[in-house]
Amino acid sequence: MTESTTTAGSRALAPYEDAPDPGPLLALNFGFARARVLDTALELGVFTGLVRGPRATEGLAAELGCDTDALRALLAALAELGLVADGALTGAQESWTLTAASRAHLVAGGRGYLGDHFAEVLQEWDQWSGLTELVRKGGHGGGDLGVPAARGRFPGMFGGIFPVAVRTAFRAVRELELTEAGRVLDFAAGSGEWGIALAVADPEARVVAHDAAGLLGTARERATEFGVADRFRFVPADFHRAPFPDGCFDTVVLAHLSRFTGPDATERQIKECARLLRRGGTLLVVDVMRQEPGRPALHRPMIALSLLVNTAEGAVQDESAHRTVMETYGITAKESVTPGLITVLTGERR
């Protein structure tokens, strides 16, 4: 090879060597496959099958009714994702164990199980295929996810996130020093984490968990787990006009409903919560809210896009918009805290 050829080759190669590493783009493009690997492992019961300790591929395949070679390939992919650990040998065979994260959150029946939530999110797969057209034409993708009366059809979404949500609820209750909750209405209780946190902070609190009937069983189970179920009532929801008289609660919680239903419905919900609060009572509005410029966005942009794709009117709204609506319906907006992704805004009924 002549020197001129070598020089020309180096010159041609330079733009490729100097370009940014495309690895993150390639990983992003393959994200759909990672989600499907997790979903398949959950559907097959792989994590639950490994809970008793190291398992050889053949034995696990026989137990789960899987092909040994195909399961080995799936387990290797799970190991790459950090969800199982490999490398130990049982005789001449590899064996597999759970990592700490999968043991905590992917074993069916465990307190921290998130598998139902992950599976339900993946059911949005087909809906996301319409994103290109939505971006071209505007509007929302629609569907029942943002319909309050349909919440019971999405137990993984609204009830299956408890292991994450309960930590936020307890932290916010501590930070806001909500130790005198009194008569509490959890307007869209989901898995009950806010009523539970308030009941633990105030031994005198009495909580009404109000939500779609299909979610109240989960809330009851979680309240029992925390030893406060004897101070709970579980009332199937009427989100248009809740079945309670005016001013009968000291604390009302509106949590994780507004972003799914959108700004117009949020105004109606806050108006209804204001009706139910006594004068001097406390409203807690809990949701993912848009942050001011310069503050970390975390996952808010992706959540906002998901609401565009999967609901008829849902949106990530500004904290200031919630404050304005609260003031309109006789609630003086007060302190707020943002422990991570979730904002908790307080207000006092005038």
Protein Blocks (a to p, Z undefined) as FASTA:
>chain_A
ZZklmmmmmmmmmmmmmpccfklmmmmmmmmmmmmmmmmmmmnommmmmmnoccdfklmm
mmnopafklmmmmmmmmmmnopacchiaghjbccddddfklmmmmcghiaklcklmmmmm
mmmmmmmmmmmmmmmngpjebjjklgmklmmmmmmlmmmmmmmmmmmmmmmmmmnopabn
opaddfblonommmmmmmmmmmkbccdddddfklmmmmmmmmmmnopmmmcccddddfkb
ccbdehiafbdcdehklmmnojmlmmmmmmmmmmmpcghiacdddddddddehiafkjmm
mmmmmmmmmmmkbccddfklmmmmmmmnopacdddddehjaccdddddZZ
